[in-house]
């Protein structure tokens, strides 16, 4: 198919049919008809080039103004002299000439604009006469401006063949073949291809709507496409072309749509003019507001416009039938009048209330048209929109902030709205950047205070309490702080205290006994995350959970602060439920939180849900999955600034790495967490962070160092009850570690605190299991340990109880029984380090069980190492001695020596330095 000729494959096939018989005897005739603009000249030019490409001699003539007699004379001259001389003589009429490959070969004559041809019979007479006198085969292609009558040349003519339903006539002498071809409107596929060629990209639905007015006629279609291109074409999100929405409609396209508007009445036309300014689809309430009529009174005009093909329905709204009609009507309204209409509608809707979305949209469009009064009213309209939909209001505020007409108060208000919407989406880094950029402008004290307060609240949501406190101090240090919003009170409440009240002793003396005043203490009047955290750290579990439930389930949150607070309340509740081993309920609430994060329009809050997912998986014994989820959550928190639960993700990574004997990874995470604890940045993630730091400290420096760190952190104000409530194994671990460090007083205090939690929270099985476990360790009570093993609800806690029972049993068989149950539980909980320690205890009792599997490995290289060898290599690469590595893996140092020699042999090295280089590489 020729370039630029679309939708004419069938017609070019007829040309090929004639050209195929061109070198045989006789003459062929193709009559091309079609309406004005159907592309006959373009088709004729393509047919001429197709014939020239076949090696035939071609002459294309412009026959406009030639009569049939003149044409016959012209063809006779063509027969009587060489073709080159003919072309030279008739050069004013020749549009195209291509010499053929043979002087006796066929000649193709293409005649354009043959206006005298009214029937196939008239063309046959002339061509038959020329054929009788020609010494060369002849093919004639005629392009007629109007349709001709297809009639047989003689009664004896019989159709011999057919091309797609068009008869081919052969006469008695078999010397003449006639084909008639009518150029029909282009099909949709051809229109799409032509539009893509003109516009440079595929056309979208709106472009195709405009093109439909051309009726498939190529000439009209080209005028429309050229006009669209001149007016401006945008690229839609799907990569297709669409008209510039507020551009000027090209005159070529406007003329096609104007016919539909001539039949409507004057009043209907006035309604259409105003409706076109509101948009392609429009709200009846807004239209009736500006017209001063009720929506019901507009029904006759809307019905008339619909009958005229101007209006249709788009969902529940009336709309212009297509883009072309809409823009044709809209452009009859002068631009200043459009701005005034939009401002008037926006003000009317703002005054009556209840249509904040429409009001903000109309005022924004009016302000974009340069209307200053609309720009002054815009912040109020956007603020009202933010009450119901802070995300959508944020988008409008972002557009409004590009306007040069805003005053300082309005600009500050819009910046706060934009930042709030970004925060609701979880795009906290972008929210911080937005506020920082706004604070770089010269501002009055009151305006700066408002922005500092909002910036502090965003930092608080991101988990950066130090930055939040700094913003709170900025607010209070400036003049005009009386205008500071309620964010300042929130900042001060969350940032004024570091951990709590510092104490001389790690365990508060008053908490060693039942405190009835605590039980009778009135509830906080304002349920929120900070209040529930304080209540949780005071050991009042049920009250804390109820406060979080009220905060997260109080119905649709109207403001951005309430929405974010509800998000944090749901997150804290999931963490507390995991601590209490309510795994099923935590899973259900976590799924709801994940759904809310999906609905927020951004991925930022998935950093929080990912951290919670990692915690839940860790406590369920899915250590590998927990590590993967925690890494993904940290990546998201770094990308979007949603780092409020980053300490929780790091705590999960530290514990998971420790259980998998990846000490270097555990140490890296513990260093981050210890820095946060040293900075006294406390939240409901503090117990998780402190627990992870204590575990890693015990693994690296021994039980005494871990207990001393716990004493120091608790004395600085960390909540002892918050630490014990972190998990049911925390209290037993503290007691066990303190006894190993020969610090029985600390062990007794931890056990007493666990008992206090049980008495003040009756009916909590998980707290009872922890208290029984701690008491059994402290007193050497095997019955208490058995009860704890039965009460524990997670595999790691049960394994700890079984291991502790074995340590107290004097009977070897009983001890072995408990150790075997412990090793199985440790394996199920993904804790090979703890399982190795129990296997060591079994070996000390004479029990050896194979726990490794044979695998095909290469002889040399890192892939040749077993899992045990890889773990030893990592530990040694951190600088540990053989004995220290042996302690971490619960092996003898002789076994580590043996494995290290095997590692050297497989890696073909001879020193620890080279081993460290390979591990770190």
WOCORSUL-V790709 format. One record per helix or strand. SS is the DSSP state (~ for helix, > for strand). FROM is the first residue (numbers start at 1). TO is the last residue. Records with the same first field share a line. If there is no record, write none. Layout:
SS: FROM-TO + FROM-TO
//
This chain:
~: 9-20 + 40-53 + 68-80 + 83-89 + 120-133 + 188-199 + 205-212 + 218-231 + 251-261 + 266-278 + 284-291 + 295-307 + 323-330 + 335-352 + 356-368 + 372-388 + 390-400 + 408-425 + 428-439 + 445-462 + 465-477 + 481-483 + 486-495 + 509-512 + 516-520 + 529-537 + 541-552 + 560-579 + 583-599 + 606-619 + 623-640 + 646-659 + 663-678 + 686-701 + 703-715 + 720-725 + 729-740 + 744-760 + 765-779 + 782-791 + 795-808 + 812-828 + 832-844 + 862-864 + 867-877 + 882-889 + 893-907 + 912-920
>: 27-33 + 57-62 + 94-98 + 107-112 + 119-119 + 138-143 + 149-149 + 158-163 + 166-170 + 176-182 + 203-203 + 233-235 + 241-243 + 281-282 + 311-314 + 317-320
//
